[in-house]
């Protein structure tokens, strides 16, 4: 995954990367839940 974001552009890239991971067909159900959880934590902390 990307390093912590330093600016708004980085935050957008990181969020997009999380979304791409969450939407991947290669994930198991638990992996998708974890990705969604991490994305939620990311938005909550920024």
C-alpha positions in Angstrom: 0.0 0.0 0.0 1.0 3.6 -0.4 2.8 5.5 2.3 0.9 7.9 4.5 -0.4 10.9 2.4 1.4 14.2 2.7 -1.1 16.3 0.7 -4.6 16.1 -0.8 -3.4 14.6 -4.1 -1.7 11.8 -2.1 -4.9 11.3 -0.1 -6.9 10.9 -3.3 -4.4 8.4 -4.7 -4.4 6.4 -1.5 -8.2 6.4 -1.3 -8.4 5.3 -5.0 -5.9 2.5 -4.2 -8.0 1.3 -1.3 -11.1 1.4 -3.4 -9.4 -0.6 -6.1 -8.3 -3.2 -3.6 -11.8 -3.3 -2.0 -13.4 -3.8 -5.5 -11.0 -6.5 -6.6 -12.5 -9.8 -7.7 -9.4 -11.6 -6.4 -10.3 -11.0 -2.7 -12.0 -13.3 -0.4 -14.9 -12.0 1.6 -12.8 -11.4 4.8 -10.1 -9.6 2.8 -12.7 -7.3 1.3 -14.1 -6.6 4.8 -10.6 -5.7 6.0 -9.9 -3.5 3.0 -13.3 -1.7 3.6 -12.4 -1.3 7.3 -9.0 0.1 6.5 -10.5 2.6 4.0 -13.0 3.7 6.7 -10.2 4.1 9.2 -8.3 6.2 6.6 -11.2 8.5 6.0 -11.9 8.8 9.8 -8.3 9.8 10.5 -8.1 12.5 7.8 
